Structures are given as structure tokens and as C-alpha cells.
């Protein structure tokens, strides 16, 4: 069984994700809660700005580092 590669969360994008954008909406989530969007190189800045102007963006981490942290 083959494992699917994570893809970018940008609308219509099917590129491989290389970044994790960790965020939360303080009106809906507890401070420690982290939702995630995945981003390719092309859409990382756009998605980061989208979350950032709303005050939702908490961290941007390379996908391989995020996966390593989740495994530990």
C-alpha cells in the first residue's frame, strides 16, 4: 500500500507540501490548540500572509521537522 504525499492546502494546488503553517483562531480555539495548513514553496508566503493578517498564524515549520516532532 503506497502512502499519499501531503499536498499544498492552497485552493486548486496539487503540488507537494514542504511547509506546515500552524495556526489557531483565538475566538474558537484554546491558546495551545494548533490547526495546520500545508504549503508548497510557491504558496507558503501567500498562505502565511492570509493567516497573519487575521492574527491566526503561530508558526511556519518545514514539513520534515513537523513530522519528526509529531513522531517523538
C-alpha positions as a printed Julia matrix, in Angstrom:
72×3 Matrix{Float64}:
   0.0    0.0    0.0
   1.53   3.34  -1.05
   1.46   6.35   1.23
  -0.04   9.52  -0.24
   2.23  12.54  -0.28
   0.93  15.6    1.56
  -0.24  18.3   -0.85
  -0.5   22.06  -0.57
  -3.65  23.49   1.06
  -3.91  26.38  -1.43
  -7.09  26.2   -3.48
  -6.53  24.22  -6.67
  -2.87  23.44  -5.94
  -1.75  19.82  -6.21
   1.96  20.41  -5.52
   3.81  18.51  -2.81
   3.7   20.27   0.55
   7.04  21.22   2.09
   5.84  23.6    4.86
   3.42  23.35   7.78
   1.62  26.53   8.83
   0.42  26.11  12.41
  -2.41  28.42  13.39
  -5.42  28.92  15.6
  -8.4   31.23  15.76
  -8.39  32.65  19.3
 -12.17  33.17  19.13
 -12.69  29.44  18.56
  -9.64  27.57  19.86
  -7.81  27.33  23.17
  -4.36  29.04  23.07
  -2.43  25.75  22.85
  -4.56  24.29  20.04
  -2.88  24.19  16.62
  -4.67  23.69  13.33
  -2.44  23.15  10.3
  -2.35  24.04   6.65
   0.24  22.58   4.32
   2.04  24.7    1.74
   4.3   24.24  -1.26
   7.16  26.7   -1.82
   5.02  28.79  -4.18
   2.11  29.28  -1.76
   3.9   29.47   1.62
   4.09  33.27   1.65
   0.52  33.79   0.41
  -1.0   31.4    2.96
   1.2   32.83   5.73
   0.03  36.36   4.92
  -3.61  35.24   4.8
  -3.35  33.78   8.32
  -1.02  36.52   9.57
  -3.27  39.49   8.82
  -6.0   37.78  10.84
  -3.65  37.17  13.77
  -4.04  33.39  13.39
  -0.53  32.34  12.29
   1.55  30.84  15.11
   4.43  29.05  13.36
   5.83  28.03   9.97
   7.87  24.83  10.05
   9.42  22.63   7.35
   7.21  19.56   6.88
  10.05  17.13   7.63
  10.68  18.85  11.0
   6.95  18.86  11.85
   6.75  15.13  11.07
   9.8   14.44  13.26
   8.3   16.38  16.17
   4.98  14.51  15.8
   6.78  11.15  15.91
   8.57  11.9   19.19
